[in-house]
Amino acid sequence: MNEQPAALVHPPHGESDGRFATLTFAREVGAPASVLWQAWTVPAARAVWAAPTPSVTVEFLESDPKVGGREVSLCKVAGEADIRCECGWLALEPGVRSVIYELVSSEGVARSAALVTADFSGDGGRSRVVVTVQLSSLAQEKAPDMAAGYRQGFDAGLAHLAAVAERTMLIERVIRAPRSLVWGAWLNEETLPQWWGPDGFSCRTQRIALRTGGEWVFDMIGPDGTVYPNHHRYHVVLPEERVDYSLHWGENGPKHADAWVSFDELDGATKVTLGMVFSTAAEFQTAKGFGAIELGQQTLGKLDRFVTGG
């Protein structure tokens, strides 16, 4: 990964009070542009890289990454007032560009407004993101701090984004069936265990509740009889749109990935995207090495056959 970020500040001509600035950031990433785009836009991935430092906790209250949707979060630091950030998605060109507005407030007082444009490009297994922030401080006494805070926050955030993208795995499949049918096969406590897992694997469920705040505790059983304990915890379930969940090694075991699955309508078919941000780069490399992408494609293939009867 290229560790050299660029952060440039260009105040507009004619402004002398320091309340306005344009900040530009660039980051090279060792992952395809399609993966970087998902890491930038998908709430499950954004939650992993959003906090600028370990002392900051980011709590997402709302997240809807589509044009007209918004994201609301609270940045929490011990002993300090929470900072509320509201973002609204104004434009989304997958893999190319996103534009959002951002409003920052604390203790009920608006502190800044910004227009954030992110441009993406890539070639093979590498990509680049350039982020332009047009910033307006809404509090004169906070103006110098706001620009400095944005510089620090975006430098750290893009470094975290790059690290997350470089340990993110995407598996996609277009299924020739309506979204309602595909969703129904996935978010159904009776049918999910029937097709989940690679070819030759079966599932033995201990308990299952496919809802926000729910879980699935189960064993995957390999063709040779080997038992692999699993625990999925469901954090967000948006009907026929997206499921955010985490993967754990056995019941209440250590988390090894933050995951999501999205369902997009595509000319009467459904594009299923399964994404996973592994907890460490080493776990990502291990999974890639034992063929997790191929095994994931087999899993989505079983879903395809289950839905279409193929």
Number of C-alpha atoms within 10 A of each C-alpha: 13 10 10 11 14 12 16 12 16 11 15 12 6 6 10 9 9 15 20 23 21 18 21 20 19 21 22 20 25 20 25 19 24 19 22 26 24 21 27 23 18 19 21 25 23 19 16 16 22 24 19 19 13 7 9 14 17 20 15 17 10 14 20 18 17 14 15 11 14 18 19 17 20 20 19 17 14 9 6 8 12 18 19 22 20 19 24 21 20 18 14 16 12 13 18 15 17 21 21 22 17 21 18 21 17 14 10 10 12 16 21 21 21 20 18 21 18 20 17 20 18 19 10 9 13 17 21 20 23 17 22 21 24 21 22 20 22 19 14 12 11 14 21 15 11 23 22 11 12 15 19 14 16 22 20 17 19 24 22 19 22 26 20 26 26 24 23 25 21 17 18 16 15 17 22 16 18 18 21 14 13 23 19 15 20 21 17 14 16 10 14 18 19 16 22 20 23 20 16 10 17 19 20 14 14 11 12 19 16 18 18 15 12 16 19 21 19 21 19 20 17 16 12 8 10 11 16 13 17 19 23 24 25 21 17 18 19 12 13 18 15 21 23 22 23 20 23 19 15 16 17 13 12 12 16 17 21 22 24 24 21 19 21 16 17 14 10 11 16 22 21 23 18 20 24 26 27 24 18 16 15 11 15 20 14 12 14 14 10 10 12 17 16 12 15 20 19 17 18 23 21 20 23 21 12 16 20 14 8 8
